[in-house]
C-alpha cells in the first residue's frame, strides 16, 4: 500500500511534468499553482485532481499545451 506522503509526492511529480509552466506546491493541506506572468495567476485546490482540472482549463483558455503524463510512451 502506498503511503499518503508517497502518493502526494507522485502527484506533485506528475503535475509538475504535465504543467511545466506553473510552480506547483502542496502546503497545509492545500494544492496551489502559480503561473509566470505579470500579474501571475494563482489557483488553489483541495485535491491534485481538482488542481489538474483547473490548470487544464487554464491551458485551454490560453492556447497552451499540456505535456502527456506518460512522456515515455507507456
FENMO-V50663 format. One record per helix or strand. SS is the DSSP state (hx for helix, st for strand). FROM is the first residue (numbers start at 0). TO is the last residue. If there is no record, write none. Layout:
BEGIN
ss	from	to
SS	FROM	TO
SS	FROM	TO
END
This chain:
BEGIN
ss	from	to
hx	3	17
st	21	26
st	29	34
st	41	44
hx	47	61
END
